[in-house]
Amino acid sequence: MSGVFDDLGGKFEARLRRVFPTTKSAKSGDQEIVVTNVVATVEARFDFGTLERLYSPNFVGIERQGGEGGHLIFEVVQVNPIHFQMLGMDVSMPTVLRREYLDTISESWGKSQETWIDMAAVPTWYWMKEEGGKPKFERSRMLPLAGAKVHLLSKKTVEEFLCFPKGEAVGTMLGFELPLTISMENLIRFHAGIFGFTGAGKSNLTSVLLRKVMKANTDITTVVFDVSGEYATNLIDLLETDGRILSYETMDDAEELYNSQVIPESLEGSVSDEAIHGIFSGLMSKKLVQRLSFGAGTASLDLAAIEELLTTTAEEGKSGAVAAKIGLERLNDSFFKKRKLKRSTKLSELGEEAKVDLVKLLEDIKRSVNDRTSLFSEVKAIVEYVELPSSNEGPTEEELTPESLAWELVNDKAPRLNVLYLPDPIEARMIVSRLIKRLLALRKKQGSRKKILIVLDEAQEYIPGDPRDRDGTVSSNGAVEALLRQGRKYRIHCWLATQRVARLNVSALQQLHSYFVSTLPRFYDRMVISESFALPLEVLERTAQLDTGEWVFVSYKATRRKNVPVFLRTENNEDAIANYLKTR
């Protein structure tokens, strides 16, 4: 197989010394995680050029001895130059003798046969064999035997191994300077996560990916939940061409909108404030900065919706379950039996007497539950809607509810980009919960071929590992879990971005099929990812060396091979913003 390996001009010679299991554990409170991986130690001849090359990400093929032959592919995760005298040196040695050892070691690199390079490598669980003079890759659970020859995979082979034919480039592979092409369709369809500490560039990467998605897919509508006020600027060009901003906060003018949003520091001074102001002013004048109301929504709220709310609370044993059961009995007796109303009856169609009785029923429930529960908030919103004198007119064209927004998304009445600026986490959770529940309900009834992509930035706010009813996380947790489990069937997809992986609902986390990981300083966060995605911890430890904009990307569906980590450098979204604004 010509060109499959790269021997670095005859300087790369290596053998497998051993393969062994590693086990590590970590605790956080009462939770303990234990992960076990397999690591190979490869011994290579020392050469300065080889050492420099190996510090970059690399893949090696280790000969499969016996059987059908071929090579088992491993990924290099650590490099350590060794001198034989290093092994016998100890701080307990006399200083003079230790200095002699160090002088000998320093002068021997690249000259002595007593120097070599140790490489730690983890299996990709793929086997490469020759077929028709070309490499063919298959899944394999085999491990190589000690003494097997080891070869560096060439740039061409790495491209054949990882890159999706005719796919979309999401970054440049570190160490190879090749674009990593993936199936963008599968990145959307099977949900994805973006994990990194503050400053790693999560919103930057999310914005880059959204640009690629909207460019490559004309049949997709995106909804971005933004608690930090970053995406109106990050996606300002897409907002101007086919988007809008929604917020429960009233924005009276472009100056107020501008002051509420984060402007990346790297853009300050390179683009004019007037250009950003101009676009925001244009959005305001076109009524594309709309108020998102907590009102219950005229297009979808009926008696069945109230019955569903009370039933869910009662059956799941949530706070207020007893009050919900009593409310259900009263609803059934007073409205379905006595008045013989259908469950599909809209609240806007109720007579005045029925409205009075409904408000009394709901107020009694409110008095019986804690005012920090999601049931209280939902019931309060319904009461406010029913009591509005103009409620029959529905929301104005500048104001939407989560339910009416869901209707717009499902019925292709919304712009392709919808940025929801929701700085208060409690209210953001309520909107997430109501929007997702209504989206799923509408898609189940109506169906649609068009895709909807929900992006949850700061995902720990919506799906924490310890949800509580009083802050609305029980409701948002349930809604997002339902989206991740069922959404694919109804073409509603989800991306999560967070810096606190350990705080996430693990059940939700395990629904993701693709993920980008950058620097995560907390060991426990890295352990959670390792356990959740069967990713070797040794790979994640290497993320500490990554710079801003560099990530390890792993996917079960979007790359050509399953669950093979790829280190890459992604595009800078701020370049796209700057180029667009400079033309203004």
C-alpha positions as CSV (number, residue, x, y, z in Angstrom):
1,M,0.0,0.0,0.0
2,S,2.1,2.9,-1.3
3,G,1.8,6.1,0.6
4,V,-0.1,4.7,3.5
5,F,2.7,5.4,6.0
6,D,5.1,8.2,6.6
7,D,8.6,7.1,7.8
8,L,9.8,10.7,8.0
9,G,12.5,10.1,5.5
10,G,13.6,6.8,7.1
11,K,14.0,8.3,10.5
12,F,10.9,6.8,12.1
13,E,11.4,3.3,13.6
14,A,9.2,2.1,16.4
15,R,8.0,-1.1,18.2
16,L,5.2,-1.8,20.6
17,R,6.5,-2.4,24.1
18,R,3.3,-3.2,25.9
19,V,-0.5,-2.8,26.1
20,F,-2.1,-2.4,29.5
21,P,-5.3,-1.3,31.2
22,T,-5.6,2.0,33.2
23,T,-8.2,2.8,35.8
24,K,-8.9,6.2,37.3
25,S,-11.6,7.5,39.6
26,A,-13.0,10.8,40.8
27,K,-15.5,11.9,43.3
28,S,-17.8,14.9,43.5
29,G,-20.0,14.9,46.6
30,D,-21.7,11.5,46.8
31,Q,-21.0,10.7,43.1
32,E,-18.0,8.6,42.1
33,I,-16.9,7.9,38.5
34,V,-14.6,5.1,37.6
35,V,-13.2,4.8,34.0
36,T,-11.0,2.1,32.5
37,N,-9.1,2.4,29.3
38,V,-6.4,0.6,27.3
39,V,-3.1,2.3,26.7
40,A,-0.2,1.2,24.5
41,T,3.4,2.1,25.1
42,V,5.4,2.5,21.8
43,E,9.2,2.9,21.8
44,A,10.6,4.9,18.9
45,R,14.2,5.7,17.9
46,F,15.2,9.1,19.1
47,D,15.5,11.9,16.5
48,F,14.9,15.6,17.0
49,G,12.8,15.9,13.9
50,T,10.7,12.8,14.9
51,L,10.2,14.2,18.4
52,E,9.0,17.5,17.0
53,R,6.6,15.8,14.7
54,L,5.2,13.6,17.5
55,Y,4.3,16.5,19.7
56,S,1.5,17.2,17.2
57,P,-1.5,14.9,17.1
58,N,-0.7,11.7,15.2
59,F,-2.1,8.3,14.4
60,V,-0.1,5.1,14.2
61,G,-0.7,1.7,12.7
62,I,0.5,-1.2,14.8
63,E,1.0,-4.5,13.0
64,R,-1.5,-7.2,13.7
65,Q,0.6,-10.3,13.9
66,G,-0.9,-13.6,12.6
67,G,-4.3,-14.0,11.2
68,E,-5.2,-11.7,8.4
69,G,-2.5,-9.2,9.1
70,G,-3.1,-5.5,8.6
71,H,-2.6,-2.8,11.2
72,L,-4.6,-1.7,14.3
73,I,-4.9,2.0,14.4
74,F,-4.0,3.9,17.6
75,E,-4.0,7.6,18.4
76,V,-0.9,9.1,20.1
77,V,-1.8,11.0,23.2
78,Q,1.5,11.6,25.0
79,V,5.2,11.8,24.1
80,N,8.2,11.4,26.5
81,P,11.9,11.4,25.4
82,I,13.9,9.0,27.5
83,H,17.6,8.5,28.3
84,F,18.6,5.3,29.9
85,Q,20.5,7.1,32.7
86,M,17.3,9.0,33.6
87,L,15.9,5.7,34.9
88,G,18.6,5.3,37.5
89,M,18.8,8.9,38.6
90,D,17.3,9.9,41.9
91,V,17.3,13.1,44.1
92,S,18.9,11.0,46.9
93,M,22.1,10.8,44.8
94,P,24.9,13.2,45.7
95,T,24.6,16.5,43.8
96,V,28.0,16.1,42.1
97,L,27.1,12.7,40.7
98,R,23.6,13.9,39.7
99,R,25.1,16.8,37.7
100,E,27.5,14.3,36.0
101,Y,24.5,12.2,35.0
102,L,22.6,15.3,33.7
103,D,25.7,16.5,31.7
104,T,25.9,13.0,30.1
105,I,22.2,13.0,29.3
106,S,22.3,16.5,27.8
107,E,25.2,15.6,25.5
108,S,23.7,12.3,24.4
109,W,20.4,13.3,22.8
110,G,20.4,12.3,19.2
111,K,23.9,10.7,19.5
112,S,23.6,7.8,21.9
113,Q,21.8,4.5,21.4
114,E,20.6,4.8,25.0
115,T,18.0,7.4,24.1
116,W,14.6,6.8,22.7
117,I,11.0,8.2,22.6
118,D,8.2,6.7,24.5
119,M,4.7,7.3,23.1
120,A,1.5,6.6,24.9
121,A,-1.3,5.7,22.4
122,V,-5.0,4.7,22.8
123,P,-6.9,2.4,20.4
124,T,-9.4,3.8,17.9
125,W,-10.8,0.2,17.7
126,Y,-10.3,0.2,13.9
127,W,-8.3,-2.3,11.8
128,M,-6.7,-1.2,8.5
129,K,-6.1,-3.8,5.8
130,E,-5.3,-3.7,2.2
131,E,-8.0,-4.2,-0.4
132,G,-7.3,-3.6,-4.1
133,G,-4.1,-1.7,-3.2
134,K,-5.9,0.7,-1.0
135,P,-6.5,0.8,2.8
136,K,-9.9,-0.4,4.0
137,F,-11.0,0.2,7.6
138,E,-13.1,-2.0,9.8
139,R,-14.2,-2.0,13.4
140,S,-12.1,-4.4,15.6
141,R,-11.8,-5.2,19.3
142,M,-8.4,-6.8,18.9
143,L,-5.2,-5.6,20.6
144,P,-1.7,-5.9,19.2
145,L,1.1,-8.0,20.6
146,A,4.3,-6.8,22.2
147,G,7.1,-6.4,19.7
148,A,4.9,-5.5,16.8
149,K,6.3,-2.9,14.4
150,V,4.6,0.5,14.5
151,H,4.2,3.0,11.6
152,L,3.0,6.6,11.4
153,L,-0.1,7.1,9.2
154,S,0.5,9.5,6.3
155,K,-1.6,12.6,5.8
156,K,-3.3,10.9,2.9
157,T,-4.3,7.9,5.0
158,V,-5.6,10.1,7.9
159,E,-7.8,11.9,5.4
160,E,-9.1,8.6,4.0
161,F,-9.7,7.4,7.6
162,L,-11.5,10.4,9.0
163,C,-12.9,12.7,6.4
164,F,-16.5,12.4,5.2
165,P,-16.5,12.4,1.3
166,K,-18.0,15.6,0.0
167,G,-18.7,16.7,3.6
168,E,-18.6,20.2,5.2
169,A,-15.3,21.4,6.7
170,V,-15.7,22.2,10.4
171,G,-12.0,22.9,11.1
172,T,-8.4,22.1,10.2
173,M,-6.9,18.9,11.7
174,L,-3.9,19.8,14.0
175,G,-0.7,18.1,13.0
176,F,-1.9,17.5,9.4
177,E,-3.2,20.9,8.2
178,L,-6.1,19.1,6.5
179,P,-9.7,20.2,6.6
180,L,-11.9,17.8,8.6
181,T,-15.0,17.2,6.5
182,I,-18.1,15.8,8.2
183,S,-21.7,15.1,7.5
184,M,-23.4,18.3,8.6
185,E,-26.8,16.6,8.2
186,N,-25.8,14.0,10.9
187,L,-24.3,16.7,13.2
188,I,-27.8,18.3,13.2
189,R,-29.9,15.2,13.2
190,F,-28.3,13.3,16.1
191,H,-27.8,16.2,18.5
192,A,-24.4,17.7,19.6
193,G,-22.6,19.2,22.5
194,I,-19.9,21.9,22.9
195,F,-18.0,21.7,26.1
196,G,-15.3,24.1,27.3
197,F,-14.2,26.4,30.1
198,T,-14.8,30.2,30.0
199,G,-12.8,31.8,27.2
200,A,-12.5,28.6,25.2
201,G,-14.7,30.0,22.5
202,K,-18.0,28.1,22.9
203,S,-20.2,30.8,21.5
204,N,-17.7,31.5,18.8
205,L,-17.7,27.9,17.7
206,T,-21.5,27.6,18.0
207,S,-21.9,30.7,15.8
208,V,-19.5,29.3,13.2
209,L,-21.4,26.0,13.1
210,L,-24.7,27.8,12.8
211,R,-23.4,29.7,9.8
212,K,-22.4,26.5,8.1
213,V,-25.7,24.9,8.9
214,M,-27.8,27.7,7.6
215,K,-25.6,28.0,4.5
216,A,-25.8,24.2,3.7
217,N,-29.4,23.7,4.7
218,T,-32.2,25.8,3.3
219,D,-34.8,23.7,5.0
220,I,-33.8,24.5,8.6
221,T,-35.0,27.0,11.1
222,T,-32.8,27.8,14.2
223,V,-33.7,28.9,17.7
224,V,-30.9,30.1,19.9
225,F,-31.5,30.5,23.7
226,D,-29.1,33.2,24.8
227,V,-28.8,34.1,28.5
228,S,-25.5,36.0,28.1
229,G,-26.4,38.4,25.2
230,E,-23.7,37.2,22.8
231,Y,-25.5,35.9,19.7
232,A,-27.2,39.1,18.4
233,T,-23.6,40.3,17.7
234,N,-22.1,37.0,16.8
235,L,-24.8,36.4,14.2
236,I,-25.5,40.0,13.3
237,D,-25.3,39.5,9.5
238,L,-27.7,36.5,9.6
239,L,-30.1,38.4,11.7
240,E,-30.1,41.2,9.2
241,T,-30.7,39.0,6.2
242,D,-33.2,36.5,7.7
243,G,-33.6,36.7,11.5
244,R,-35.1,38.4,14.5
245,I,-34.5,38.9,18.2
246,L,-37.0,37.9,20.8
247,S,-36.9,38.9,24.5
248,Y,-39.2,39.3,27.5
249,E,-37.4,42.6,28.1
250,T,-38.8,45.7,26.5
251,M,-36.4,47.2,24.0
252,D,-37.4,50.8,23.3
253,D,-34.6,51.7,20.9
254,A,-31.5,50.4,19.2
255,E,-29.3,52.0,22.0
256,E,-31.0,49.9,24.6
257,L,-30.5,46.8,22.5
258,Y,-26.9,47.6,21.8
259,N,-26.1,48.1,25.6
260,S,-27.7,44.8,26.4
261,Q,-25.5,42.8,24.1
262,V,-21.8,41.6,24.5
263,I,-19.4,43.0,21.9
264,P,-16.3,40.8,21.5
265,E,-13.2,42.6,22.8
266,S,-11.3,41.7,19.6
267,L,-13.8,43.6,17.5
268,E,-13.6,46.8,19.6
269,G,-11.7,49.3,17.6
270,S,-11.7,47.2,14.4
271,V,-15.3,47.8,13.5
272,S,-17.4,50.9,14.1
273,D,-20.1,51.1,16.7
274,E,-22.2,52.9,14.1
275,A,-22.3,49.8,11.9
276,I,-23.7,47.7,14.7
277,H,-26.1,50.4,15.8
278,G,-27.3,50.7,12.2
279,I,-28.1,47.0,11.9
280,F,-29.9,47.0,15.3
281,S,-31.9,50.2,14.2
282,G,-32.9,48.4,11.0
283,L,-34.1,45.4,13.0
284,M,-36.1,47.7,15.2
285,S,-37.7,49.6,12.3
286,K,-38.7,46.3,10.6
287,K,-40.2,45.1,13.9
288,L,-37.8,42.2,14.1
289,V,-37.0,42.9,17.7
290,Q,-40.1,41.5,19.3
291,R,-41.3,41.0,22.9
292,L,-41.8,37.5,24.1
293,S,-44.7,37.4,26.5
294,F,-45.4,35.0,29.3
295,G,-49.1,35.1,28.4
296,A,-50.6,31.7,27.8
297,G,-51.1,32.2,24.0
298,T,-54.4,32.5,22.1
299,A,-53.5,30.2,19.2
300,S,-53.0,27.1,21.2
301,L,-54.4,27.4,24.8
302,D,-57.5,25.4,25.4
303,L,-59.1,23.4,28.2
304,A,-57.1,20.4,27.2
305,A,-53.9,22.3,27.9
306,I,-55.0,23.1,31.4
307,E,-56.0,19.4,31.9
308,E,-52.6,18.3,30.6
309,L,-50.8,20.7,33.0
310,L,-52.7,19.4,36.0
311,T,-52.4,15.8,35.0
312,T,-48.7,16.0,34.5
313,T,-48.2,17.6,37.9
314,A,-50.4,15.0,39.7
315,E,-49.0,12.0,38.0
316,E,-45.3,12.9,38.4
317,G,-45.7,13.7,42.1
318,K,-44.4,17.3,41.6
319,S,-44.8,20.0,44.2
320,G,-48.5,20.9,44.1
321,A,-49.7,17.4,43.1
322,V,-52.6,17.4,45.6
323,A,-53.8,20.8,44.5
324,A,-53.5,19.6,40.9
325,K,-55.7,16.5,41.6
326,I,-58.4,18.6,43.2
327,G,-58.2,21.0,40.3
328,L,-58.6,18.2,37.8
329,E,-61.8,17.0,39.6
330,R,-63.3,20.5,39.6
331,L,-62.3,21.0,35.9
332,N,-64.0,17.7,34.9
333,D,-67.2,18.4,37.0
334,S,-67.7,22.0,36.2
335,F,-66.6,22.2,32.5
336,F,-66.7,18.8,30.9
337,K,-69.8,17.3,32.7
338,K,-71.9,20.3,33.8
339,R,-71.2,22.6,30.8
340,K,-70.5,19.7,28.4
341,L,-67.6,21.7,26.9
342,K,-65.1,19.9,24.7
343,R,-61.5,19.7,25.7
344,S,-60.6,21.5,22.5
345,T,-62.5,24.6,23.5
346,K,-60.3,27.6,23.4
347,L,-60.1,29.8,26.5
348,S,-60.9,32.8,24.2
349,E,-64.2,31.1,23.3
350,L,-65.4,30.7,27.0
351,G,-68.4,32.7,28.1
352,E,-68.0,35.3,30.9
353,E,-69.5,33.0,33.6
354,A,-67.2,30.1,32.6
355,K,-64.2,32.5,32.6
356,V,-65.1,33.6,36.2
357,D,-65.4,30.0,37.3
358,L,-62.1,29.0,35.6
359,V,-60.2,32.0,37.2
360,K,-61.6,31.0,40.6
361,L,-60.5,27.4,40.1
362,L,-57.0,28.5,39.1
363,E,-56.7,31.0,41.9
364,D,-57.5,28.3,44.4
365,I,-54.7,26.2,43.0
366,K,-52.3,29.2,43.2
367,R,-53.1,29.7,46.9
368,S,-52.4,26.0,47.6
369,V,-48.9,25.8,46.1
370,N,-45.5,27.5,46.7
371,D,-45.1,30.6,44.6
372,R,-41.7,29.4,43.3
373,T,-43.0,26.2,41.7
374,S,-43.4,25.8,38.0
375,L,-47.2,25.0,38.5
376,F,-47.7,28.4,40.2
377,S,-46.0,30.2,37.3
378,E,-48.0,28.4,34.7
379,V,-51.3,28.9,36.4
380,K,-50.5,32.6,37.0
381,A,-49.8,33.1,33.3
382,I,-53.1,31.4,32.4
383,V,-55.0,33.6,34.8
384,E,-53.4,36.8,33.4
385,Y,-54.3,35.7,29.9
386,V,-58.0,34.9,30.8
387,E,-58.4,38.2,32.6
388,L,-57.0,40.3,29.8
389,P,-59.8,42.4,28.3
390,S,-58.2,42.2,24.8
391,S,-57.2,38.5,25.1
392,N,-59.6,37.6,22.3
393,E,-57.5,39.6,19.9
394,G,-54.4,37.4,20.5
395,P,-50.8,38.6,20.7
396,T,-49.8,41.6,18.7
397,E,-47.5,41.2,15.8
398,E,-44.7,42.6,18.0
399,E,-45.4,40.2,20.9
400,L,-45.3,36.4,21.0
401,T,-45.8,33.7,23.5
402,P,-43.8,30.4,23.7
403,E,-46.8,28.6,22.3
404,S,-47.5,31.0,19.4
405,L,-43.7,31.0,18.6
406,A,-43.9,27.2,18.4
407,W,-46.8,27.5,16.0
408,E,-44.9,29.9,13.8
409,L,-41.8,27.5,13.8
410,V,-43.9,24.5,12.9
411,N,-45.9,26.3,10.2
412,D,-42.9,27.9,8.6
413,K,-44.0,31.4,9.6
414,A,-40.8,32.3,11.4
415,P,-37.5,33.7,10.1
416,R,-34.7,31.2,9.7
417,L,-32.7,32.6,12.7
418,N,-34.5,33.3,16.0
419,V,-32.3,34.6,18.8
420,L,-34.1,34.5,22.2
421,Y,-32.3,36.9,24.6
422,L,-33.4,35.7,28.0
423,P,-31.0,37.0,30.7
424,D,-33.0,35.7,33.7
425,P,-32.4,31.9,34.0
426,I,-35.7,31.2,35.8
427,E,-37.8,32.8,33.1
428,A,-35.6,31.3,30.4
429,R,-36.3,27.8,31.8
430,M,-40.1,28.5,31.7
431,I,-39.9,29.6,28.1
432,V,-37.7,26.6,27.1
433,S,-40.1,24.2,28.8
434,R,-43.3,25.7,27.2
435,L,-41.8,26.1,23.7
436,I,-40.3,22.6,23.5
437,K,-43.5,20.9,24.9
438,R,-45.6,22.8,22.3
439,L,-43.2,22.1,19.5
440,L,-43.3,18.3,20.2
441,A,-47.1,18.4,20.5
442,L,-47.6,20.3,17.3
443,R,-45.2,18.1,15.3
444,K,-46.9,14.9,16.6
445,K,-50.3,16.2,15.3
446,Q,-49.3,18.1,12.2
447,G,-45.9,16.6,11.1
448,S,-43.5,18.5,8.8
449,R,-40.4,17.8,6.7
450,K,-38.6,21.0,7.7
451,K,-36.0,20.8,10.4
452,I,-35.9,22.9,13.6
453,L,-32.6,23.3,15.5
454,I,-32.7,24.3,19.2
455,V,-29.5,25.7,20.6
456,L,-29.2,25.9,24.4
457,D,-26.2,28.0,25.4
458,E,-25.3,27.7,29.1
459,A,-27.1,24.3,29.1
460,Q,-26.5,23.7,32.8
461,E,-29.2,26.3,33.4
462,Y,-31.8,24.0,31.8
463,I,-30.8,20.4,32.5
464,P,-28.9,20.4,35.8
465,G,-28.1,17.0,37.4
466,D,-30.1,18.0,40.5
467,P,-33.3,19.7,39.2
468,R,-35.5,21.6,41.6
469,D,-39.1,22.6,41.3
470,R,-38.7,25.9,42.9
471,D,-36.4,27.3,40.2
472,G,-38.2,25.7,37.2
473,T,-35.4,23.3,36.4
474,V,-37.7,20.2,36.9
475,S,-39.9,21.4,34.1
476,S,-37.1,22.5,31.8
477,N,-35.2,19.3,32.5
478,G,-38.1,17.2,31.5
479,A,-38.8,19.2,28.3
480,V,-35.1,19.0,27.1
481,E,-34.9,15.3,27.9
482,A,-38.0,14.7,25.9
483,L,-36.5,16.7,23.0
484,L,-33.3,14.8,23.1
485,R,-35.1,11.4,23.2
486,Q,-38.0,12.1,20.8
487,G,-37.0,15.1,18.8
488,R,-35.2,13.3,16.0
489,K,-38.4,11.5,15.0
490,Y,-40.1,14.9,14.5
491,R,-37.1,16.7,13.0
492,I,-36.6,18.8,16.0
493,H,-32.9,18.8,16.9
494,C,-30.7,20.1,19.7
495,W,-27.2,21.5,20.4
496,L,-26.0,22.0,24.0
497,A,-23.1,24.3,25.0
498,T,-21.8,24.5,28.6
499,Q,-18.7,25.0,30.7
500,R,-19.9,22.8,33.6
501,V,-20.4,19.3,32.3
502,A,-20.5,17.8,35.8
503,R,-23.6,19.8,36.5
504,L,-25.6,18.4,33.6
505,N,-28.2,15.7,33.6
506,V,-26.2,12.6,32.6
507,S,-29.2,11.0,30.9
508,A,-29.6,14.0,28.7
509,L,-25.8,14.1,28.0
510,Q,-25.8,10.5,26.8
511,Q,-28.3,11.4,24.0
512,L,-25.6,13.4,22.2
513,H,-23.9,11.7,19.2
514,S,-21.3,14.4,18.5
515,Y,-19.4,16.7,20.7
516,F,-16.6,19.3,20.7
517,V,-14.4,19.5,23.9
518,S,-11.9,22.2,24.7
519,T,-10.0,22.9,27.9
520,L,-11.9,21.8,31.0
521,P,-9.7,22.5,34.1
522,R,-11.8,20.4,36.5
523,F,-10.8,16.8,36.5
524,Y,-14.3,15.6,37.4
525,D,-15.7,17.4,34.3
526,R,-13.3,15.4,32.1
527,M,-14.2,12.2,33.9
528,V,-17.9,12.8,33.2
529,I,-17.2,13.1,29.5
530,S,-14.9,10.1,29.5
531,E,-17.6,8.0,31.1
532,S,-20.6,9.3,29.2
533,F,-19.0,9.0,25.7
534,A,-16.6,6.1,26.2
535,L,-13.7,8.5,25.4
536,P,-10.3,7.7,26.7
537,L,-9.4,10.0,29.6
538,E,-5.8,10.2,28.1
539,V,-7.3,12.1,25.1
540,L,-9.1,14.5,27.4
541,E,-6.0,15.2,29.4
542,R,-4.4,16.5,26.3
543,T,-7.0,19.2,25.9
544,A,-5.1,21.2,28.6
545,Q,-2.6,22.0,25.8
546,L,-5.2,23.4,23.5
547,D,-5.3,27.1,22.6
548,T,-8.5,29.2,22.1
549,G,-10.3,28.0,19.1
550,E,-8.8,24.5,19.3
551,W,-11.0,21.5,20.1
552,V,-11.1,17.7,20.1
553,F,-14.1,16.6,18.1
554,V,-15.7,13.2,18.4
555,S,-18.8,11.8,16.7
556,Y,-20.6,8.5,16.4
557,K,-22.5,9.7,13.3
558,A,-21.0,12.8,11.6
559,T,-17.4,11.6,10.9
560,R,-16.5,8.8,8.7
561,R,-15.4,6.6,11.6
562,K,-17.2,6.2,14.9
563,N,-15.9,7.7,18.1
564,V,-12.4,8.6,16.9
565,P,-11.1,11.8,18.6
566,V,-9.8,14.4,16.2
567,F,-7.9,17.5,17.3
568,L,-8.7,20.5,15.2
569,R,-8.6,24.3,14.9
570,T,-11.9,25.9,14.0
571,E,-12.6,29.1,12.1
572,N,-12.9,32.4,14.0
573,N,-16.5,33.7,13.9
574,E,-15.3,37.2,14.6
575,D,-13.6,37.3,11.2
576,A,-16.9,36.9,9.5
577,I,-18.5,39.6,11.7
578,A,-15.6,42.0,11.0
579,N,-15.7,41.4,7.2
580,Y,-19.4,42.0,7.1
581,L,-19.4,45.1,9.2
582,K,-16.5,46.7,7.3
583,T,-18.7,46.7,4.2
584,R,-21.4,48.7,6.0
